[in-house]
Structure formats: structure tokens, C-alpha cells
Amino acid sequence: MDFKRASLLAIAAASLVAGAAHAQVKVGVTVSATGPAASLGIPEKNTFTLMPKEIAGKKIEYIVLDDASDTTTAVKNTRKLISEDKIDVIVGSTVTPNSLAMVDVVAENETPMITMAASARIIEPMDAKRAWVFKTPQNDSHMATAIAEHMTNNNVKTVAFIGFADAYGDSWAQEFAKVAELRKIKVVANERFARTDTSVTGQVLKMMSANADAVLIAGSGTPAALPAKTLKERGFKGKIYQTHGVANADFLRVCGKDCEGTFLPAGPLLVAEQLPDSNPVKKPAMTYKTAYEKAFGGQVSTFGGHAWDAGLILQHAIPEALKKGQPGTKEFRKALRDAMEQTKNLPVSHGIMNMSGTDHLGFDQRARVMVQIVDGKWKLLGK
């Protein structure tokens, strides 16, 4: 009897193990769907509803939390998703400060993470912690180079800079300073403002007193409209540049006529229909644009595209990881990390990805275009 009972218990235990081996892949998500970065986070949140519910025969579960654009909440969400929900991979957050704060948590728990925030500092320089972190937005350096090239071609010699008073603004100030020096462009003012500020009059007056040929505003989402509107109110006549952090319809709506003529670099998704058919990014960009606009109406957002591209990375990596481990295990998380790092020639909505052990983004110049706001719409330059 004891032998039979032991045998039955062994069979039951084996069944439980077998059941666990067929569990779904859990994707934890933290996005800034409320707070100052909501215009970025909402389209990202929406995009997860469009992603596949099954990959390589495994059901995919997306557990989506809102971090309210707050760094502390993003870290709490990350800890909850890992310890309570037992996720296999984290996608998030929307903004740079949140994502930087999440790096320690995911590395400590050896859980791969794909950020939708822009700063290269999230993945560079590569070390043991950042080995677990990947990103989908173009690096600031990609976009700063595009801006500097445009400035050089349009006889801009001096620039006044104003950026967010956080990691996003700091990263942009550093990256732009590097490329500006190479192109003999002089930065004559360097100001900061908070995402929640309601006035930047003092900073704008300082910049205007420097008599710069152009102003570069390093902000994201609707808060980046404030310096632009103030510059126009104060009669600034030079060129105004924004970063790819403003590439969405909410920014156009809030900034209105005050952003007419503004230049910015952007992912090709922003002007997907204007791309030549020969551009290899046009097809994946249009696939996402069509799906999103059919589901939610309005105009597709480049920020939602960053979430979509994270999904494309997972569609590529999950089948490979399943060859080495099962969802819910340390082996699977490690295999998923390895598979993402080996991404090659993957067309996504923002470019073509070729990752490596030292590059956890993998974009080249095909991931950027220069755009101007004309008649309240995005116009591709240099077609």
C-alpha cells in the first residue's frame, strides 16, 4: 500500500511539473499612462492590446500597470511584477528616470527588460546590470547627430539649449554638446525646466539674451510645448528644434500654431506613409500604423511604436528561448535575454535591429528622419 501511495504521489508530482512546463509566458508592463508623460504612455498601453496572445504555441499574458510617470511607483511595479506575478520579462517604463531606476531591480532578479525610454544611459556603458536591459527608442546620440547635421546645412552657428531638469534633459545636453563641438556649433545657453512647470519665462529670457540662431528644446510629450509657446510669445525669430520626444498628436494639439515651422528628428513611423516604397522600414511601420488607427482611431504615435517594437523583439526571441527553458524558470529568462541579444536584421516600426553583446538597441541611420511641422502636420524632409 505504501509503495502504491508513493507511486501515486510521484505521478502526481510529475503531472504538476509537466503542467508548469506548459504555462503561459508572462510579460510584465509598467507604463506612464497618467501624469506628465501620459501622452506617451497611453498609446503604449493601448498597443499591448494589439499584441499576439500566443507565440510558438505558448499563450502570452500581458500584465499592464500604470506608474503615473513616477519613478518610485515604477520601481514598486517592477518589484511586484517580478515577486508576485512571476513574470518572465518586463517592458517599461515610458520615461528615462523611471527606466534607469528599474535597472537595479531587474538585474538583481536576473529578469530581462525592454525599455521604451530614449536615453542611451539606460543601456550604456554595457556592464553586468545593463546586460539584462534592452531598448526600442533611438538613442539620443542618433537624433542629436541628425539635428546637428540639419543645423549645419541651414547655417546655424549658435544654439541655446533648454531641457528637462532630469536624466532626459541631462543626457540630451551631453549628447548634443558632443556633436555640436564636432560641427563647430556653439552652445551659448543651457537651461532646465521641470516636466510639471507652468512657466519658463526666466529661462527663455536668458536664452533670448544670448541672441542664438536657434533653440533646441529637449523635452518629451506635451510639457515640451511650454518653452516653444513662450519663445513665440516673446518674439523669438530663430529656428526652433525639438527632440523625438514630442512626436505625437497631443503635442501638436497643445502647441498649436506656436510650433509651426519647428524641426525635429523622429522615427520613420511618424511619417510612414510619406516614406519611399524602397525604404525597408515602410512595411513594418505601415503594418503597425494601420492596426493601431483601426483599433483606436486618430493618428498613430511613435511612442506606441516603441511598445510595438518590444513586442516584435519578443516574437523573435520567445521561440528561441523555449528551446532552452520553460516559462517561469530562471533558465527561460536567461535564454530569453540571450535570444534578444542575438536579434539580427529584424524589421520593426522604427528601423532595422541588429543587436550584440555591446549594443542592446541595434539601430543605424535607417531609424531616423528629419521632420518639420507644416500646417499643423508632420512633413518628411529630404525625400
MOGINOR-V456206 format. One record per residue. N is the residue number from 1. RES is the residue in three letters. PSI is psi in radians with two decimals (* if undefined). BURIAL is 1 if it has 24 or more other ideal C-beta (glycine too) atoms within 12 Angstrom, else 0. Layout:
N/RES/PSI/BURIAL
N/RES/PSI/BURIAL
This chain:
1/MET/-0.79/0
2/ASP/-0.68/0
3/PHE/-0.74/0
4/LYS/-0.76/0
5/ARG/-0.74/0
6/ALA/-0.69/0
7/SER/-0.75/0
8/LEU/-0.71/0
9/LEU/-0.69/0
10/ALA/-0.74/0
11/ILE/-0.74/0
12/ALA/-0.74/0
13/ALA/-0.73/0
14/ALA/-0.64/0
15/SER/-0.69/0
16/LEU/-0.74/0
17/VAL/-0.77/0
18/ALA/-0.67/0
19/GLY/-0.73/0
20/ALA/-0.59/0
21/ALA/-0.35/0
22/HIS/0.21/0
23/ALA/2.84/1
24/GLN/2.79/1
25/VAL/2.22/1
26/LYS/2.11/1
27/VAL/1.97/1
28/GLY/2.41/1
29/VAL/2.30/1
30/THR/2.13/1
31/VAL/2.76/1
32/SER/1.30/1
33/ALA/-0.19/1
34/THR/2.99/0
35/GLY/-3.00/1
36/PRO/-0.48/1
37/ALA/0.30/1
38/ALA/-0.59/1
39/SER/-0.33/1
40/LEU/-0.78/1
41/GLY/-0.55/1
42/ILE/-0.86/1
43/PRO/-0.50/1
44/GLU/-0.82/1
45/LYS/-0.78/1
46/ASN/-0.67/1
47/THR/-0.54/1
48/PHE/-0.37/1
49/THR/-0.27/0
50/LEU/-0.12/1
51/MET/2.73/1
52/PRO/2.46/1
53/LYS/-0.03/0
54/GLU/2.35/0
55/ILE/2.23/1
56/ALA/0.67/0
57/GLY/-0.01/0
58/LYS/2.35/1
59/LYS/2.48/0
60/ILE/2.19/1
61/GLU/2.21/1
62/TYR/2.09/1
63/ILE/1.85/1
64/VAL/2.16/1
65/LEU/2.68/1
66/ASP/2.24/1
67/ASP/0.09/1
68/ALA/0.51/1
69/SER/0.35/1
70/ASP/2.26/1
71/THR/-0.79/1
72/THR/-0.73/0
73/THR/-0.65/1
74/ALA/-0.72/1
75/VAL/-0.74/1
76/LYS/-0.77/1
77/ASN/-0.75/1
78/THR/-0.79/1
79/ARG/-0.71/1
80/LYS/-0.82/0
81/LEU/-0.64/1
82/ILE/-0.85/1
83/SER/-0.64/0
84/GLU/-0.78/0
85/ASP/-0.20/1
86/LYS/0.84/1
87/ILE/2.79/1
88/ASP/-0.42/1
89/VAL/2.60/1
90/ILE/2.38/1
91/VAL/2.12/1
92/GLY/3.05/1
93/SER/-2.91/1
94/THR/-0.68/1
95/VAL/2.80/1
96/THR/-0.86/1
97/PRO/-0.74/1
98/ASN/-0.81/1
99/SER/-0.71/1
100/LEU/-0.70/1
101/ALA/-0.42/1
102/MET/-0.33/1
103/VAL/-0.82/1
104/ASP/-0.69/0
105/VAL/-0.82/1
106/VAL/-0.63/1
107/ALA/-0.74/1
108/GLU/-0.62/0
109/ASN/0.11/1
110/GLU/0.93/1
111/THR/2.16/1
112/PRO/2.58/1
113/MET/2.41/1
114/ILE/1.95/1
115/THR/2.64/1
116/MET/0.29/1
117/ALA/2.79/1
118/ALA/-0.56/1
119/SER/2.34/1
120/ALA/-0.38/1
121/ARG/-0.32/1
122/ILE/-0.52/1
123/ILE/0.01/1
124/GLU/2.54/1
125/PRO/2.62/0
126/MET/2.32/0
127/ASP/-3.01/0
128/ALA/-0.61/0
129/LYS/-0.86/1
130/ARG/-0.21/1
131/ALA/-0.34/1
132/TRP/-0.01/1
133/VAL/2.36/1
134/PHE/2.90/1
135/LYS/2.74/1
136/THR/-0.46/1
137/PRO/2.66/1
138/GLN/2.52/1
139/ASN/2.66/1
140/ASP/-0.61/1
141/SER/-0.65/1
142/HIS/-0.83/1
143/MET/-0.61/1
144/ALA/-0.67/1
145/THR/-0.74/1
146/ALA/-0.71/1
147/ILE/-0.81/1
148/ALA/-0.68/1
149/GLU/-0.77/1
150/HIS/-0.72/1
151/MET/-0.80/1
152/THR/-0.74/0
153/ASN/-0.26/0
154/ASN/0.44/1
155/ASN/0.55/0
156/VAL/2.11/1
157/LYS/-0.51/0
158/THR/2.50/1
159/VAL/2.37/1
160/ALA/2.36/1
161/PHE/2.39/1
162/ILE/2.24/1
163/GLY/2.92/1
164/PHE/2.52/1
165/ALA/0.97/1
166/ASP/-2.90/1
167/ALA/-0.55/1
168/TYR/-0.87/1
169/GLY/-0.69/1
170/ASP/-0.77/1
171/SER/-0.76/1
172/TRP/-0.68/1
173/ALA/-0.74/1
174/GLN/-0.84/1
175/GLU/-0.73/1
176/PHE/-0.64/1
177/ALA/-0.68/1
178/LYS/-0.90/0
179/VAL/-0.53/1
180/ALA/-0.74/1
181/GLU/-0.72/0
182/LEU/-0.57/0
183/ARG/0.20/1
184/LYS/0.60/0
185/ILE/2.25/1
186/LYS/2.21/1
187/VAL/1.94/1
188/VAL/-0.10/1
189/ALA/2.57/1
190/ASN/1.78/1
191/GLU/2.86/1
192/ARG/2.73/1
193/PHE/2.72/1
194/ALA/2.66/1
195/ARG/-0.46/1
196/THR/0.05/0
197/ASP/2.60/1
198/THR/-0.09/0
199/SER/2.43/0
200/VAL/0.48/1
201/THR/-0.77/0
202/GLY/-0.81/0
203/GLN/-0.73/1
204/VAL/-0.70/1
205/LEU/-0.67/0
206/LYS/-0.76/1
207/MET/-0.74/1
208/MET/-0.54/1
209/SER/-0.31/0
210/ALA/-0.12/1
211/ASN/0.80/0
212/ALA/2.66/1
213/ASP/-0.50/1
214/ALA/2.82/1
215/VAL/2.37/1
216/LEU/2.11/1
217/ILE/2.02/1
218/ALA/1.42/1
219/GLY/3.11/1
220/SER/2.64/1
221/GLY/-2.86/1
222/THR/-0.51/1
223/PRO/-0.42/1
224/ALA/-0.18/1
225/ALA/-0.45/1
226/LEU/-0.89/1
227/PRO/-0.65/1
228/ALA/-0.77/1
229/LYS/-0.67/1
230/THR/-0.68/1
231/LEU/-0.78/1
232/LYS/-0.71/1
233/GLU/-0.61/0
234/ARG/0.04/0
235/GLY/0.41/0
236/PHE/2.29/1
237/LYS/-0.08/0
238/GLY/-3.08/1
239/LYS/2.53/1
240/ILE/2.27/1
241/TYR/2.49/1
242/GLN/3.00/1
243/THR/3.08/1
244/HIS/-0.08/1
245/GLY/-0.13/1
246/VAL/0.16/1
247/ALA/1.15/1
248/ASN/2.90/1
249/ALA/-0.55/1
250/ASP/-0.67/1
251/PHE/-0.80/1
252/LEU/-0.74/1
253/ARG/-0.83/0
254/VAL/-0.70/1
255/CYS/-0.58/1
256/GLY/-2.45/0
257/LYS/-0.34/0
258/ASP/-0.23/1
259/CYS/0.12/1
260/GLU/2.27/0
261/GLY/-0.10/1
262/THR/2.49/1
263/PHE/2.56/1
264/LEU/2.65/1
265/PRO/2.64/1
266/ALA/2.83/1
267/GLY/2.59/1
268/PRO/-0.34/1
269/LEU/-0.60/1
270/LEU/-0.59/1
271/VAL/0.72/1
272/ALA/-0.76/1
273/GLU/-0.32/1
274/GLN/-0.17/1
275/LEU/2.54/1
276/PRO/2.62/0
277/ASP/-0.40/0
278/SER/-0.23/0
279/ASN/2.12/1
280/PRO/-0.24/1
281/VAL/-0.30/1
282/LYS/-0.79/1
283/LYS/-0.93/0
284/PRO/-0.58/1
285/ALA/-0.76/1
286/MET/-0.57/1
287/THR/-0.83/1
288/TYR/-0.81/1
289/LYS/-0.80/1
290/THR/-0.78/0
291/ALA/-0.75/1
292/TYR/-0.82/1
293/GLU/-0.49/1
294/LYS/-0.67/0
295/ALA/-0.64/0
296/PHE/-0.12/0
297/GLY/-3.03/0
298/GLY/-2.75/0
299/GLN/2.40/1
300/VAL/2.62/1
301/SER/2.45/1
302/THR/-0.45/1
303/PHE/-0.68/1
304/GLY/-0.59/1
305/GLY/-0.59/1
306/HIS/-0.64/1
307/ALA/-0.76/1
308/TRP/-0.74/1
309/ASP/-0.58/1
310/ALA/-0.70/1
311/GLY/-0.66/1
312/LEU/-0.65/1
313/ILE/-0.76/1
314/LEU/-0.65/1
315/GLN/-0.56/1
316/HIS/-0.72/1
317/ALA/-0.60/1
318/ILE/-0.80/1
319/PRO/-0.64/0
320/GLU/-0.73/1
321/ALA/-0.57/1
322/LEU/-0.31/1
323/LYS/-0.29/0
324/LYS/-0.17/0
325/GLY/2.98/1
326/GLN/2.60/1
327/PRO/2.52/1
328/GLY/-0.04/1
329/THR/2.74/1
330/LYS/-0.65/0
331/GLU/-0.70/0
332/PHE/-0.75/1
333/ARG/-0.75/1
334/LYS/-0.74/1
335/ALA/-0.61/1
336/LEU/-0.76/1
337/ARG/-0.83/1
338/ASP/-0.72/1
339/ALA/-0.67/1
340/MET/-0.69/1
341/GLU/-0.41/1
342/GLN/0.23/1
343/THR/2.21/1
344/LYS/2.36/0
345/ASN/0.76/0
346/LEU/1.98/1
347/PRO/2.18/1
348/VAL/-3.14/1
349/SER/-0.23/1
350/HIS/-0.04/1
351/GLY/-2.79/1
352/ILE/2.17/1
353/MET/2.29/1
354/ASN/1.63/0
355/MET/2.92/1
356/SER/-3.11/0
357/GLY/-0.34/0
358/THR/-0.07/0
359/ASP/1.81/1
360/HIS/0.45/1
361/LEU/-1.01/1
362/GLY/0.34/1
363/PHE/2.68/1
364/ASP/-2.84/0
365/GLN/-0.26/0
366/ARG/-0.13/1
367/ALA/0.19/1
368/ARG/2.60/1
369/VAL/2.80/1
370/MET/2.41/1
371/VAL/2.61/1
372/GLN/2.54/1
373/ILE/1.99/1
374/VAL/2.16/0
375/ASP/0.67/0
376/GLY/0.27/0
377/LYS/2.85/0
378/TRP/2.25/1
379/LYS/2.15/1
380/LEU/2.26/1
381/LEU/2.60/1
382/GLY/0.58/0
383/LYS/*/0
